[in-house]
């Protein structure tokens, strides 16, 4: 299953890599759902001596973590897990969840309540002592503001405007792909470059100031993303003007205010100390064999968790850390979930019999009532399931099917004809009722003559069983001139192709 079990630390000595146990990490195992059973970590104590800093045992109810014990380490060494005196051997629920599976209480971090918005993104994280962190998002879930509130007073306000970050109403920095531009008021103070590893983890922050190369920050991580205290350093460079780089593991922003210690992945926050997300993967239905709280399918040495949505290999699947394919899929998935339920490309060829009952004309508007019989076929490429990744984590191919048409209906229509810049156009309002009792209304705007035109069409159909569907289509059609059978009857052959977007069922 390619899940991580052990991570061994080595040092480079005398032209050779030699094993050292100073910063090892061991996963005690996984349950049948893929949840981590526990973690052992070695690292630096608060006095910088090296030893076992975490010996964690996890307790679950289903896939939800409800308690963690650190035995026998009951002190906070910086960055690592702090049991906060709640050593209960699984008898006390230290973590509680809301009805959507989002973490709402964390006793070890003294979080008394977490509130979420309709996208299941945290809007407030409330701590003891009237301390909290509040978040503001736009309708798409993009973070716009973060307030840190201590004793009911805002101590730090961070605004995010595209790549610009503003702290306490003053420009702080401007992000770009390879680093940040640190601002001093409206002037550039320092341009820093971020050196990253194969997973996009920021390892070294450096830049030039006064023609001198300066290394500002060096960061190292355990496999699941927790900082290694003994291998993480920071050089102070006029610290008030040069804030610490917070874009660390996978290049994600580290939320360390008030001891929260989460990484912001966009779709979810991530707890690197525990190696799991505190909320459910929004698209977990694509991976039913994995716990919805997993990080990168528990394979953090090879995979990253893209936006908190799925584990991916950044070196074989992407040219850089952003994956346009997944962004496209998830963006359109949300549109589909909001009401757009299917898309299809339709090609058809039919023979249409027409028996005219009534035709009247007023000015450039023609009214008609006909009995129409259509015989032919449609070939349809249905894309409704393309965005649902299959078991191989690849998009499904479109469903191809051929439908034979044999239908009779009464058609009432009103068509207005006109000319725009010498080009004929028409607008038709049509109502059709077939022998099955289905009723359809459509609006069609055409450019061209009757026998060759392009069109935009909106249709709404109510079936005899009470169900309904609607779609918007963009297409083109060609037809033979009508072959008259008598004064009122005729037939013609017609071929058409269109992109059809179903807007409801």
ZAMARGU-4260 file (C-alpha; in steps of 0.2 Angstrom, whole numbers, plus 5000, padded with zeros to 4 digits):
<rodrens>
0) 5000/5000/5000 | 5016/5011/5000 | 5012/5018/5017 | 5026/5025/5027 | 5032/5014/5042
5) 5050/5021/5046 | 5060/5036/5043 | 5079/5035/5047 | 5090/5050/5049 | 5107/5050/5042
10) 5122/5062/5042 | 5135/5065/5029 | 5152/5061/5037 | 5169/5057/5028 | 5161/5056/5011
15) 5148/5044/5017 | 5130/5044/5023 | 5130/5036/5041 | 5115/5031/5051 | 5110/5042/5066
20) 5095/5039/5076 | 5094/5058/5082 | 5079/5062/5071 | 5070/5046/5067 | 5052/5044/5065
25) 5042/5027/5067 | 5024/5024/5063 | 5018/5011/5075 | 5005/5004/5062 | 4989/5007/5053
30) 4971/5001/5056 | 4961/4993/5043 | 4955/5010/5037 | 4972/5017/5035 | 4972/5027/5051
35) 4989/5030/5060 | 4989/5020/5076 | 5004/5030/5084 | 5020/5039/5081 | 5037/5038/5089
40) 5049/5053/5086 | 5066/5057/5091 | 5072/5075/5092 | 5078/5090/5102 | 5071/5093/5119
45) 5069/5111/5125 | 5087/5111/5132 | 5093/5104/5114 | 5098/5087/5120 | 5092/5073/5109
50) 5080/5059/5113 | 5063/5053/5112 | 5051/5068/5111 | 5035/5059/5105 | 5028/5042/5109
55) 5010/5044/5103 | 4996/5032/5104 | 4980/5036/5094 | 4962/5031/5099 | 4948/5031/5086
60) 4929/5030/5084 | 4928/5024/5066 | 4939/5036/5057 | 4938/5050/5069 | 4953/5052/5081
65) 4946/5055/5099 | 4961/5054/5110 | 4980/5054/5109 | 4992/5049/5123 | 5010/5054/5124
70) 5019/5041/5135 | 5029/5045/5145 | 5034/5062/5137 | 5022/5075/5145 | 5031/5091/5141
75) 5031/5103/5126 | 5048/5103/5117 | 5043/5115/5103 | 5035/5110/5087 | 5031/5092/5094
80) 5015/5085/5101 | 5010/5092/5119 | 4998/5081/5128 | 4993/5095/5140 | 4991/5084/5154
85) 4977/5074/5146 | 4985/5057/5147 | 4969/5046/5148 | 4973/5030/5139 | 4958/5033/5128
90) 4945/5035/5142 | 4943/5054/5138 | 4937/5061/5122 | 4950/5075/5118 | 4944/5078/5101
95) 4925/5081/5096 | 4918/5083/5078 | 4903/5091/5071 | 4889/5083/5060 | 4900/5085/5044
100) 4915/5077/5052 | 4925/5093/5055 | 4935/5094/5071 | 4926/5106/5083 | 4936/5104/5099
105) 4955/5100/5103 | 4958/5098/5122 | 4977/5096/5119 | 4978/5113/5111 | 4965/5121/5122
110) 4953/5124/5108 | 4936/5125/5115 | 4926/5127/5099 | 4929/5128/5080 | 4916/5135/5069
115) 4915/5132/5050 | 4907/5140/5035 | 4896/5132/5022 | 4912/5126/5013 | 4918/5117/5029
120) 4932/5129/5030 | 4936/5136/5048 | 4929/5153/5051 | 4933/5154/5070 | 4945/5144/5081
125) 4941/5148/5099 | 4954/5145/5113 | 4953/5147/5131 | 4956/5164/5139 | 4945/5173/5126
130) 4958/5170/5112 | 4953/5165/5095 | 4958/5166/5076 | 4945/5171/5064 | 4945/5169/5045
135) 4936/5177/5031 | 4934/5169/5014 | 4926/5174/4997 | 4912/5163/4990 | 4925/5151/4982
140) 4934/5148/4998 | 4949/5159/4995 | 4956/5166/5011 | 4954/5185/5012 | 4958/5189/5030
145) 4965/5181/5046 | 4963/5190/5063 | 4972/5184/5079 | 4962/5190/5094 | 4970/5189/5112
150) 4959/5193/5127 | 4945/5200/5115 | 4958/5212/5106 | 4964/5210/5089 | 4983/5208/5090
155) 4987/5204/5072 | 4976/5206/5056 | 4983/5198/5040 | 4974/5202/5023 | 4977/5192/5008
160) 4974/5201/4991 | 4980/5189/4977 | 4999/5188/4980 | 5000/5203/4991 | 5000/5201/5010
165) 4996/5215/5022 | 4998/5214/5040 | 4990/5227/5052 | 4986/5238/5037 | 5004/5239/5031
170) 5011/5230/5016 | 5021/5215/5022 | 5027/5205/5007 | 5022/5200/4989 | 5023/5181/4985
175) 5030/5175/4969 | 5033/5157/4963 | 5051/5156/4970 | 5050/5167/4985 | 5044/5184/4992
180) 5047/5202/4991 | 5048/5209/5009 | 5041/5227/5010 | 5046/5241/5021 | 5031/5253/5019
185) 5029/5255/5000 | 5048/5252/4997 | 5056/5235/4994 | 5066/5230/5009 | 5073/5212/5004
190) 5069/5200/4990 | 5071/5182/4997 | 5072/5166/4986 | 5065/5149/4993 | 5075/5134/4989
195) 5064/5119/4989 | 5066/5100/4988 | 5057/5087/4977 | 5040/5089/4987 | 5040/5108/4986
200) 5045/5110/5005 | 5055/5126/5008 | 5072/5121/5014 | 5083/5137/5013 | 5077/5155/5012
205) 5091/5167/5005 | 5094/5183/4996 | 5106/5197/4992 | 5106/5213/5003 | 5120/5226/5000
210) 5128/5214/4987 | 5130/5201/5001 | 5122/5184/5000 | 5112/5181/5016 | 5104/5165/5022
215) 5089/5169/5032 | 5081/5153/5036 | 5084/5134/5035 | 5070/5122/5038 | 5070/5103/5040
220) 5054/5092/5042 | 5049/5075/5048 | 5041/5065/5034 | 5023/5070/5039 | 5028/5089/5040
225) 5032/5093/5057 | 5047/5104/5059 | 5063/5096/5066 | 5068/5108/5079 | 5087/5103/5080
230) 5089/5106/5061 | 5078/5122/5059 | 5087/5138/5061 | 5083/5156/5058 | 5095/5171/5056
235) 5088/5188/5061 | 5089/5201/5048 | 5081/5217/5055 | 5068/5206/5061 | 5054/5219/5063
240) 5056/5222/5044 | 5059/5204/5039 | 5046/5193/5045 | 5049/5174/5047 | 5045/5164/5031
245) 5029/5155/5035 | 5027/5145/5018 | 5036/5129/5024 | 5030/5111/5021 | 5024/5108/5003
250) 5026/5127/5002 | 5010/5129/5013 | 5007/5143/5025 | 5010/5138/5043 | 4997/5144/5055
255) 5007/5145/5072 | 4997/5159/5080 | 4991/5154/5098 | 4999/5137/5096 | 4987/5131/5082
260) 5001/5124/5071 | 4991/5120/5056 | 4996/5121/5038 | 4984/5129/5026 | 4981/5118/5010
265) 4967/5128/5003 | 4953/5115/5004 | 4957/5110/5022 | 4969/5114/5036 | 4982/5101/5040
270) 4990/5095/5057 | 5008/5089/5053 | 5011/5084/5071 | 4997/5071/5070 | 5000/5067/5051
275) 4981/5069/5047 | 4969/5082/5042 | 4956/5088/5055 | 4942/5088/5042 | 4935/5076/5029
280) 4942/5076/5011 | 4929/5085/5000 | 4931/5072/4986 | 4935/5057/4997 | 4921/5047/4987
285) 4935/5044/4974 | 4945/5034/4987 | 4933/5024/4997 | 4947/5013/5003 | 4956/5027/5012
290) 4952/5036/5028 | 4944/5053/5024 | 4957/5061/5036 | 4973/5054/5028 | 4987/5065/5022
295) 4994/5060/5004 | 4988/5042/5007 | 5001/5040/5021 | 5015/5041/5009 | 5023/5058/5013
300) 5040/5054/5006 | 5034/5052/4988 | 5017/5061/4987 | 5010/5078/4992 | 4992/5081/4996
305) 4987/5094/4982 | 4976/5108/4990 | 4970/5095/5003 | 4961/5085/4990 | 4971/5070/4985
310) 4988/5063/4986 | 4999/5065/4970 | 5017/5063/4965 | 5023/5081/4960 | 5037/5074/4950
315) 5028/5062/4938 | 5011/5070/4937 | 5015/5088/4937 | 5028/5100/4929 | 5026/5111/4945
320) 5017/5111/4961 | 5000/5117/4953 | 4991/5104/4943 | 4979/5112/4930 | 4970/5096/4927
325) 4965/5093/4945 | 4961/5111/4947 | 4950/5110/4931 | 4942/5094/4937 | 4938/5100/4954
330) 4932/5117/4948 | 4920/5110/4936 | 4915/5097/4949 | 4909/5111/4960 | 4900/5119/4946
335) 4891/5102/4942 | 4887/5100/4960 | 4879/5117/4960 | 4867/5112/4946 | 4876/5108/4930
340) 4874/5089/4930 | 4880/5084/4913 | 4888/5089/4897 | 4888/5080/4880 | 4892/5082/4862
345) 4878/5076/4851 | 4878/5072/4832 | 4862/5068/4824 | 4854/5064/4807 | 4835/5063/4805
350) 4821/5063/4792 | 4808/5075/4797 | 4790/5074/4791 | 4779/5089/4793 | 4760/5091/4791
355) 4756/5109/4792 | 4739/5113/4801 | 4740/5132/4803 | 4752/5145/4796 | 4749/5164/4799
360) 4761/5179/4796 | 4761/5196/4804 | 4774/5207/4798 | 4791/5197/4800 | 4784/5185/4813
365) 4777/5168/4807 | 4765/5158/4818 | 4763/5139/4814 | 4756/5123/4820 | 4762/5107/4813
370) 4761/5088/4816 | 4779/5082/4815 | 4786/5065/4814 | 4805/5063/4816 | 4815/5047/4812
375) 4833/5045/4813 | 4847/5043/4826 | 4858/5053/4838 | 4876/5049/4843 | 4880/5056/4860
380) 4897/5058/4869 | 4892/5060/4887 | 4904/5068/4899 | 4894/5068/4915 | 4906/5056/4923
385) 4923/5061/4916 | 4926/5072/4931 | 4924/5057/4943 | 4941/5049/4945 | 4941/5030/4943
390) 4950/5017/4953 | 4966/5021/4944 | 4965/5039/4949 | 4962/5044/4931 | 4947/5053/4923
395) 4934/5041/4916 | 4932/5042/4897 | 4916/5049/4890 | 4901/5037/4888 | 4897/5035/4869
400) 4880/5029/4864 | 4869/5029/4849 | 4850/5033/4851 | 4837/5029/4838 | 4823/5042/4836
405) 4805/5038/4831 | 4794/5052/4838 | 4778/5061/4833 | 4773/5077/4841 | 4762/5093/4839
410) 4773/5108/4837 | 4767/5126/4840 | 4780/5140/4835 | 4782/5158/4833 | 4797/5164/4823
415) 4803/5182/4820 | 4815/5185/4805 | 4827/5199/4803 | 4844/5204/4796 | 4859/5210/4805
420) 4873/5218/4795 | 4866/5209/4779 | 4866/5192/4788 | 4849/5183/4791 | 4844/5179/4809
425) 4829/5172/4817 | 4822/5170/4834 | 4810/5155/4838 | 4799/5151/4852 | 4793/5133/4851
430) 4781/5122/4861 | 4781/5103/4857 | 4770/5089/4864 | 4773/5071/4859 | 4762/5056/4860
435) 4769/5051/4877 | 4763/5067/4885 | 4780/5075/4886 | 4780/5094/4885 | 4794/5104/4879
440) 4797/5123/4877 | 4812/5130/4869 | 4820/5147/4863 | 4832/5146/4848 | 4842/5160/4841
445) 4849/5156/4823 | 4861/5164/4812 | 4860/5159/4793 | 4846/5152/4782 | 4834/5139/4786
450) 4844/5125/4777 | 4861/5130/4785 | 4864/5139/4801 | 4872/5140/4818 | 4862/5142/4834
455) 4860/5144/4852 | 4846/5135/4860 | 4838/5133/4878 | 4826/5119/4881 | 4815/5114/4895
460) 4806/5097/4895 | 4793/5091/4907 | 4790/5072/4905 | 4773/5063/4908 | 4780/5056/4925
465) 4782/5073/4932 | 4801/5073/4930 | 4810/5088/4921 | 4826/5092/4913 | 4833/5108/4905
470) 4849/5111/4894 | 4858/5124/4884 | 4865/5120/4867 | 4877/5128/4855 | 4877/5120/4838
475) 4875/5120/4819 | 4863/5111/4807 | 4861/5108/4788 | 4846/5102/4779 | 4839/5098/4762
480) 4826/5109/4755 | 4808/5103/4759 | 4801/5089/4747 | 4783/5093/4746 | 4771/5078/4746
485) 4755/5089/4744 | 4750/5107/4748 | 4752/5105/4767 | 4764/5090/4769 | 4783/5089/4766
490) 4798/5081/4772 | 4817/5085/4773 | 4833/5077/4779 | 4843/5086/4792 | 4860/5084/4801
495) 4866/5093/4816 | 4879/5094/4829 | 4879/5103/4846 | 4887/5105/4863 | 4874/5102/4875
500) 4875/5107/4894 | 4862/5100/4905 | 4857/5113/4918 | 4845/5103/4928 | 4836/5086/4930
</rodrens>
